[in-house]
Each structure stands twice: as structure tokens, then as C-alpha cells.
Amino acid sequence: MLFFITNYAMQAQWTTTGTVIHPATLTNNVSIGTNINGANLFVQQTGVATLGVKSTSSSTTLFLERGNPGNSAEISYRSLGTTLWNIGISTSSNFAIRNITNGAEPFRILQANNNVILCRGGGNVGIATDVPSDLLQINHTLYNGGILLNNVAASASEKSEIKFNKNGLQMWGIGSDLTNNGSQSFFVWNNTANRSAFFIDNKNYVGIDNQNPNFKFDVNGNMQARWNFEKNAALKEAYLFLGDINHFIKSTYAVGVTIGTNLVPNAIQLAEGTGNVGIGVTPSSNPAWKLRVDGGIAAREVKVTAFAFPDFVFEPNYKILSIPEIENYVQAHKHLPGIPSAAEVEKNNGIELGNMQLLLLQKIEELTLYIIQQQKEIDALKTAIKK
């Protein structure tokens, strides 16, 4: 290294110790381009100021060394004589970028474990944005851009997870799990309950509070669908669609439950309050009529539970009308005694099947008594004729 001294006054301020050239008085400061005593080494330039260190044959190192562990070693960035930022190691040996104006540390690396801390003391982090609106905001224009968690461990069972803690305790987690058999799953973990609240396996089967779903949607517990105020705010409807939107189960507030299709929207209705059922028709408002059907019913067998079978007809004290009395009644009323008239059936919107069956059976039993009585009269006439 060549060093030229052309001024005697300047030469008097410098000396050489071995291969080291230094100020004659070691407490003196050195200024380049100015006579301002700004620091131990101060460089000033009217244009762009540059401080360079170059090695033509090996690595280049510019180092700052503190005198003892309790001191810091930092580079300061100033504007018009005011320090705005410091970068370097603090008194605690951590590397940091410090905002001198407000004392915050936007960036810190802990010396003990290499942990990186962002925005210590406040502030947000923006990636591809100058104005992040939250602690971390990422802007992108890519078709499939986002955040990538890439687990490169060689183990057969590993997780990639984002955890949500409260005061140092994990509350929730979200991520993916590669099991020992190679199956990949996605989960939302409830650390308090120690199980997954939401789970999707590699077959796209979804489990709610169930880590082993056996169906496309497998719920461990009760399930509730609330009213769809957007669809019909007045009716407060909730839908469960099966297969597509043309097949559904609908719950309507203060009305009941309906099973229907796009072509037959009210195929089966279950009324709220009474529990009455209507097939193709609105359920009866009469609590006694549990099933109402608009159309025929095909069945192999129908059992009607009824009481008070008319066996009392065969009791000795049962009195039946005489034939003339029946004739007079029929001529006057145009229907059998004890049987509803056509007008009554129309007024009541039909007949009660069980009650009608009992009435018809009563008439059959009365006919049996008439036949027995008639047979006795025939037998008596035969006997009289023979005599």
C-alpha cells in the first residue's frame, strides 16, 4: 500500500508503526473531504459519497468490533445530522434494524437461537405493497400465488401447520397431515378438545368432529341449518339439497318441514305443532287427522285399530227393527238407519274408515239375524205344509 504525504503539517500528524500508518495522536479523528470533526473517520463529498473496500485476491470484510459485551456495534444512517436508523448488534448481542425516531425494531435476529422477529414495537409487514393494512399483507397478481409451506422431511408422517395461540398456549391449528400410509389429509385442529373440528381425508370425505369420515359428509353429533333470510325473509326457510337443487328438504318457520322436488315442491309436508302429515296436500289442521293424502294409496295390507266391535248385536236383549220399520225409514231418509247420508259425507269431506267399517259390520250382523229369523219362518212354513 502506497501513502503519499505532501504537506509537512499533515506529515506531523501521522506516524508509522510497523506496517500500520496512523495519526500521531491516537485520539485524533480523521476527516476526508472536509475539516469537520464528525467522527473517528468522517468522509464528505459534494457529489455521491462512496466508501469502498476491495481485495483483488481474497474475500473482503468490513467489520465493526465493540470493546466489551455490554456495548453495541452499529452503523447509523443519518439525514441532515439526525440519526434515523441503526443497523448492527445491540447490547444484548442480537442483530437488529432499529428506528431511532420511535425506538421500534422492524427486524431482529436473536443471537441465541437465530429466531427472526419482525415489527418488534409495532408496525405491519407488506410484501409487494407499501401500505399493509394488517400485521402481514401479501399482494400478488399471479393466477395461483399465495403462501407456500413445503415440508421436505424424509419422515413418512409429517405435518405442515399454522398454529393460533393465546398468551403462549395453542388454541387452534390448520394444516395438512401426511400419514404413515401416504394418505394426505387437511384439518382444523381444536387443541382444547384435542381433536380435529374439521377434517378432509384423501378421498375428499369431510368429517365434522370426526377424523375418520365414512361418507362424503360425516358429522359426529347434531347438525342445524338456520333460516335462509336471503331466499325468503318473510318465510324464514332453510334448505337441505340432495343431489342437486331440484331435490330438497325444506324447513319453514312456523309452518313445518317439506320434502319436495322442483316439479313437486310440496310432495310431503309435516306440519309444525300438530305433527300431521300431508302427501300432495296441506296437512289437516285437525290434530286427530295425522295423515292426509291427495290421491290413492296402494298397500298390501292396512290395519285399522278400532274399539267397541258390534258383537253386541248378538246379545239376547238387542232389538232390531222390523222389515216394515226399515222400509219406512229408507223411504223417508233414503239411507240405512245408523249409516251417514250422502249429504253428511259431503259435509264432513269424507268418511271415517274405521267407524264406517264398524257400522257396515253392524249392518251385516243385523242382516244375519234377519236371515236366521227368516230361515226359522221358512222352516215353520215347510212343516205346516207337510201336515
C-alpha positions as CSV (number, residue, x, y, z in Angstrom):
1,M,0.0,0.0,0.0
2,L,1.3,3.4,-1.0
3,F,0.7,6.5,1.1
4,F,1.9,10.0,-0.1
5,I,2.2,12.9,2.3
6,T,3.0,16.2,0.6
7,N,2.3,18.7,3.4
8,Y,4.6,19.0,6.3
9,A,1.9,20.0,8.7
10,M,-0.1,16.9,7.7
11,Q,3.1,14.8,8.0
12,A,3.5,15.8,11.5
13,Q,0.1,14.5,12.4
14,W,0.8,10.9,11.1
15,T,3.3,8.3,12.0
16,T,4.1,4.7,11.1
17,T,4.3,1.7,13.5
18,G,5.5,-1.3,11.5
19,T,3.2,-1.6,8.5
20,V,0.5,0.5,10.1
21,I,0.0,4.2,9.3
22,H,-2.0,6.0,11.9
23,P,-2.4,9.5,13.4
24,A,0.4,10.5,15.6
25,T,-2.1,11.1,18.3
26,L,-4.3,8.1,18.5
27,T,-7.2,10.1,19.9
28,N,-7.4,12.3,16.8
29,N,-10.2,11.9,14.3
30,V,-9.8,11.5,10.6
31,S,-11.8,13.5,8.1
32,I,-11.7,13.1,4.3
33,G,-13.1,15.8,2.0
34,T,-13.8,18.2,5.0
35,N,-12.3,19.6,8.1
36,I,-15.4,18.8,10.1
37,N,-14.7,16.7,13.2
38,G,-17.7,14.4,12.7
39,A,-16.4,11.0,13.9
40,N,-13.3,8.9,14.2
41,L,-13.5,8.5,10.4
42,F,-15.6,11.1,8.5
43,V,-16.0,11.2,4.7
44,Q,-17.7,14.1,3.0
45,Q,-18.2,14.5,-0.8
46,T,-20.1,17.2,-2.7
47,G,-21.5,14.6,-5.1
48,V,-22.2,10.9,-4.4
49,A,-20.1,9.8,-1.5
50,T,-18.6,6.3,-1.7
51,L,-16.6,4.3,0.8
52,G,-15.1,1.2,-0.8
53,V,-13.1,-1.8,0.4
54,K,-11.7,-4.1,-2.2
55,S,-9.5,-7.2,-2.2
56,T,-8.0,-8.3,-5.5
57,S,-7.1,-11.8,-4.4
58,S,-9.3,-12.8,-1.4
59,S,-12.5,-12.1,0.5
60,T,-13.3,-8.7,1.7
61,T,-14.5,-7.9,5.2
62,L,-15.6,-4.7,6.8
63,F,-16.1,-5.2,10.5
64,L,-17.3,-3.3,13.5
65,E,-16.0,-4.5,16.8
66,R,-17.3,-3.5,20.2
67,G,-15.0,-3.0,23.1
68,N,-16.9,-5.3,25.5
69,P,-20.1,-7.4,25.5
70,G,-22.1,-4.6,27.1
71,N,-21.7,-2.3,24.2
72,S,-23.3,-2.2,20.8
73,A,-21.7,-2.2,17.3
74,E,-24.0,-0.4,14.8
75,I,-24.0,1.5,11.6
76,S,-26.1,4.7,11.7
77,Y,-28.0,6.2,8.8
78,R,-28.4,10.0,9.2
79,S,-30.3,12.8,7.4
80,L,-29.0,16.4,7.9
81,G,-27.2,15.4,11.0
82,T,-30.1,13.5,12.6
83,T,-29.8,9.7,13.1
84,L,-32.8,7.9,11.7
85,W,-31.8,4.2,11.6
86,N,-29.2,2.0,13.2
87,I,-28.3,-1.5,12.0
88,G,-26.0,-3.9,13.8
89,I,-25.7,-5.7,17.1
90,S,-27.3,-4.4,20.2
91,T,-26.0,-4.6,23.8
92,S,-27.8,-8.0,24.1
93,S,-25.8,-9.3,21.1
94,N,-28.9,-9.5,18.9
95,F,-28.7,-8.2,15.3
96,A,-31.4,-5.6,14.6
97,I,-32.6,-2.8,12.4
98,R,-33.7,0.0,14.8
99,N,-35.9,3.0,14.1
100,I,-34.3,5.7,16.1
101,T,-37.3,8.1,15.8
102,N,-39.7,5.8,17.7
103,G,-37.4,3.1,19.1
104,A,-39.1,0.2,17.3
105,E,-37.2,-2.7,15.7
106,P,-38.8,-3.7,12.4
107,F,-36.2,-6.6,12.1
108,R,-34.3,-8.6,14.7
109,I,-32.3,-11.8,14.8
110,L,-31.7,-13.4,18.2
111,Q,-28.1,-14.4,18.7
112,A,-29.0,-17.3,20.9
113,N,-31.2,-19.3,18.5
114,N,-31.3,-17.4,15.1
115,N,-35.0,-16.7,15.6
116,V,-36.2,-13.8,13.4
117,I,-38.6,-11.2,14.8
118,L,-40.4,-8.7,12.6
119,C,-42.1,-5.5,13.7
120,R,-41.0,-5.6,17.3
121,G,-42.5,-2.5,18.8
122,G,-45.3,-2.1,16.3
123,G,-45.8,-1.8,12.5
124,N,-47.1,-4.0,9.7
125,V,-45.2,-6.1,7.1
126,G,-46.1,-5.7,3.5
127,I,-45.0,-8.0,0.6
128,A,-45.4,-6.3,-2.8
129,T,-47.2,-3.4,-1.1
130,D,-46.1,-0.2,0.6
131,V,-49.3,0.2,2.7
132,P,-50.0,-3.0,4.5
133,S,-53.3,-2.8,6.4
134,D,-52.6,-5.6,8.8
135,L,-49.7,-7.3,10.5
136,L,-48.9,-9.2,7.3
137,Q,-50.3,-8.3,3.9
138,I,-49.2,-10.0,0.6
139,N,-50.2,-8.5,-2.7
140,H,-49.9,-10.6,-5.9
141,T,-51.2,-10.8,-9.4
142,L,-50.3,-14.5,-10.0
143,Y,-53.0,-17.0,-11.0
144,N,-52.1,-19.3,-8.2
145,G,-50.0,-17.1,-5.9
146,G,-50.0,-17.2,-2.2
147,I,-48.1,-18.7,0.8
148,L,-46.2,-22.0,0.4
149,L,-45.5,-24.4,3.3
150,N,-43.2,-27.1,1.9
151,N,-42.3,-30.0,4.2
152,V,-39.1,-31.6,2.9
153,A,-38.6,-34.0,5.8
154,A,-37.8,-37.6,4.9
155,S,-40.1,-39.0,7.6
156,A,-43.2,-40.9,6.4
157,S,-45.5,-38.9,8.7
158,E,-45.2,-35.2,8.9
159,K,-47.4,-32.1,9.3
160,S,-47.5,-28.7,7.8
161,E,-49.4,-26.5,10.2
162,I,-50.3,-22.9,11.0
163,K,-51.0,-22.5,14.8
164,F,-53.1,-20.0,16.6
165,N,-52.1,-19.3,20.2
166,K,-53.4,-17.2,23.1
167,N,-50.8,-16.0,25.6
168,G,-48.4,-18.7,24.5
169,L,-50.9,-21.5,24.6
170,Q,-52.1,-23.2,21.4
171,M,-55.8,-22.9,20.8
172,W,-56.3,-23.9,17.1
173,G,-54.3,-25.1,14.2
174,I,-54.9,-25.5,10.5
175,G,-52.8,-27.6,8.1
176,S,-52.2,-30.9,6.4
177,D,-51.0,-34.2,7.7
178,L,-49.2,-36.9,5.7
179,T,-49.9,-40.2,7.5
180,N,-47.7,-43.3,7.6
181,N,-49.7,-45.0,4.7
182,G,-49.1,-42.0,2.4
183,S,-52.6,-40.6,2.8
184,Q,-52.8,-36.8,2.8
185,S,-55.4,-35.0,4.9
186,F,-56.4,-31.4,5.7
187,F,-57.5,-30.5,9.2
188,V,-58.6,-27.7,11.6
189,W,-57.3,-28.7,15.0
190,N,-59.0,-27.8,18.3
191,N,-56.2,-28.0,20.8
192,T,-58.6,-27.6,23.8
193,A,-60.7,-30.6,22.7
194,N,-57.5,-32.4,21.5
195,R,-59.1,-33.5,18.2
196,S,-59.9,-32.1,14.7
197,A,-63.0,-30.0,14.5
198,F,-62.9,-30.2,10.7
199,F,-61.2,-32.9,8.7
200,I,-60.9,-33.8,4.9
201,D,-59.2,-37.1,4.0
202,N,-57.5,-38.0,0.7
203,K,-60.9,-39.3,-0.7
204,N,-62.4,-35.8,-0.1
205,Y,-64.6,-37.2,2.6
206,V,-65.4,-34.5,5.1
207,G,-65.7,-35.1,8.9
208,I,-67.1,-32.7,11.4
209,D,-65.7,-33.5,14.8
210,N,-64.7,-36.8,13.1
211,Q,-61.2,-37.8,11.9
212,N,-62.4,-41.0,10.2
213,P,-65.3,-40.0,7.9
214,N,-67.0,-42.9,6.1
215,F,-69.2,-40.7,3.9
216,K,-68.8,-37.5,1.8
217,F,-70.1,-35.6,4.8
218,D,-69.9,-37.4,8.2
219,V,-70.9,-35.5,11.3
220,N,-70.3,-36.6,14.9
221,G,-73.2,-35.1,16.7
222,N,-76.2,-32.9,15.8
223,M,-76.5,-30.6,12.8
224,Q,-78.6,-27.5,12.4
225,A,-79.4,-25.5,9.3
226,R,-80.6,-22.0,10.1
227,W,-83.2,-19.9,8.3
228,N,-82.2,-18.6,4.8
229,F,-83.2,-14.9,5.2
230,E,-81.8,-14.1,1.8
231,K,-84.0,-16.6,-0.1
232,N,-87.3,-15.6,1.6
233,A,-87.0,-13.2,4.6
234,A,-90.7,-13.4,5.3
235,L,-91.0,-17.2,5.5
236,K,-87.5,-17.9,7.1
237,E,-86.7,-21.0,5.1
238,A,-83.8,-23.4,5.5
239,Y,-83.0,-25.9,2.7
240,L,-81.0,-29.2,2.5
241,F,-80.4,-30.1,-1.1
242,L,-79.9,-33.7,-2.1
243,G,-78.0,-34.4,-5.3
244,D,-78.9,-31.1,-6.9
245,I,-81.1,-28.0,-6.2
246,N,-84.1,-29.9,-7.7
247,H,-84.4,-32.3,-4.7
248,F,-84.6,-30.9,-1.3
249,I,-85.8,-31.0,2.3
250,K,-87.1,-27.6,3.4
251,S,-87.8,-26.3,6.9
252,T,-90.2,-23.2,7.1
253,Y,-90.5,-21.3,10.3
254,A,-94.0,-21.7,12.0
255,V,-95.1,-24.0,9.1
256,G,-93.1,-27.2,9.2
257,V,-90.9,-29.5,7.1
258,T,-91.4,-30.3,3.4
259,I,-89.8,-32.9,1.2
260,G,-90.1,-32.0,-2.4
261,T,-88.6,-31.7,-5.9
262,N,-88.6,-29.0,-8.5
263,L,-91.7,-30.5,-10.2
264,V,-93.5,-31.4,-6.9
265,P,-92.3,-28.8,-4.4
266,N,-94.7,-29.9,-1.6
267,A,-94.7,-33.7,-2.1
268,I,-94.6,-34.5,1.6
269,Q,-95.4,-32.0,4.3
270,L,-95.0,-32.3,8.1
271,A,-97.0,-29.6,10.0
272,E,-95.4,-27.8,12.9
273,G,-97.4,-28.1,16.2
274,T,-99.7,-31.0,15.3
275,G,-97.1,-33.2,13.6
276,N,-99.8,-34.0,10.9
277,V,-98.5,-35.2,7.5
278,G,-99.8,-34.3,4.1
279,I,-98.9,-36.1,0.9
280,G,-99.6,-34.0,-2.1
281,V,-101.8,-31.7,0.0
282,T,-101.5,-29.5,3.1
283,P,-101.8,-31.4,6.3
284,S,-105.1,-31.3,8.2
285,S,-105.3,-28.7,10.9
286,N,-107.3,-31.1,13.0
287,P,-104.9,-32.8,15.4
288,A,-106.9,-36.0,15.1
289,W,-106.1,-36.4,11.4
290,K,-102.5,-37.4,11.3
291,L,-102.2,-38.3,7.6
292,R,-103.9,-36.6,4.7
293,V,-103.4,-37.8,1.1
294,D,-104.4,-36.3,-2.2
295,G,-104.7,-39.4,-4.3
296,G,-104.8,-43.1,-3.9
297,I,-102.9,-45.3,-1.6
298,A,-101.6,-48.7,-2.7
299,A,-100.8,-51.1,0.1
300,R,-100.5,-54.9,0.6
301,E,-102.3,-54.6,3.9
302,V,-103.9,-51.9,6.0
303,K,-104.6,-52.3,9.7
304,V,-107.1,-50.1,11.4
305,T,-107.1,-50.0,15.2
306,A,-110.7,-49.8,16.4
307,F,-112.6,-50.5,19.6
308,A,-116.2,-51.4,20.5
309,F,-116.7,-54.1,17.8
310,P,-120.5,-54.5,17.3
311,D,-120.8,-58.0,18.8
312,F,-123.5,-56.5,21.0
313,V,-125.8,-57.2,18.0
314,F,-125.9,-60.9,19.0
315,E,-126.8,-60.2,22.6
316,P,-130.4,-61.5,23.6
317,N,-131.6,-58.1,24.6
318,Y,-130.6,-56.4,21.3
319,K,-133.6,-55.3,19.3
320,I,-133.5,-54.9,15.6
321,L,-136.0,-53.0,13.5
322,S,-138.8,-54.9,11.8
323,I,-138.8,-55.1,8.0
324,P,-141.7,-52.6,7.7
325,E,-139.8,-50.2,10.0
326,I,-136.7,-50.4,7.8
327,E,-138.8,-49.9,4.7
328,N,-140.4,-46.8,6.2
329,Y,-137.1,-45.4,7.3
330,V,-135.5,-46.0,3.9
331,Q,-138.4,-44.4,2.1
332,A,-138.3,-41.4,4.3
333,H,-134.5,-40.8,4.6
334,K,-133.0,-42.5,1.5
335,H,-130.3,-44.3,3.6
336,L,-130.0,-47.1,6.1
337,P,-130.5,-46.4,9.8
338,G,-127.2,-45.6,11.5
339,I,-125.4,-45.0,8.2
340,P,-124.4,-41.4,7.3
341,S,-126.3,-39.9,4.4
342,A,-124.7,-38.6,1.2
343,A,-125.2,-35.0,2.5
344,E,-123.4,-35.8,5.8
345,V,-120.5,-37.4,3.9
346,E,-120.1,-34.4,1.7
347,K,-120.4,-32.0,4.7
348,N,-117.6,-33.9,6.6
349,N,-115.4,-34.2,3.5
350,G,-115.5,-37.9,3.5
351,I,-116.0,-40.8,5.9
352,E,-114.1,-42.2,8.8
353,L,-112.8,-45.5,7.5
354,G,-112.6,-47.3,10.9
355,N,-116.0,-46.1,12.1
356,M,-117.6,-46.9,8.7
357,Q,-116.2,-50.4,8.8
358,L,-117.8,-50.9,12.2
359,L,-121.2,-49.6,11.0
360,L,-121.1,-51.9,8.0
361,L,-120.2,-54.8,10.2
362,Q,-123.1,-54.0,12.5
363,K,-125.4,-54.0,9.5
364,I,-124.0,-57.3,8.3
365,E,-124.6,-58.8,11.8
366,E,-128.2,-57.4,11.8
367,L,-128.7,-59.0,8.3
368,T,-127.5,-62.2,9.8
369,L,-130.2,-62.0,12.5
370,Y,-132.8,-61.3,9.7
371,I,-131.6,-64.3,7.8
372,I,-131.8,-66.5,10.8
373,Q,-135.3,-65.2,11.6
374,Q,-136.4,-65.7,8.0
375,Q,-135.0,-69.2,7.9
376,K,-137.0,-70.1,11.0
377,E,-140.1,-68.8,9.3
378,I,-139.3,-70.8,6.2
379,D,-138.8,-74.0,8.2
380,A,-142.1,-73.4,10.1
381,L,-143.9,-73.0,6.7
382,K,-142.4,-76.2,5.4
383,T,-143.5,-78.1,8.5
384,A,-147.0,-76.7,8.2
385,I,-147.3,-77.6,4.5
386,K,-146.2,-81.2,5.2
387,K,-149.0,-81.5,7.7
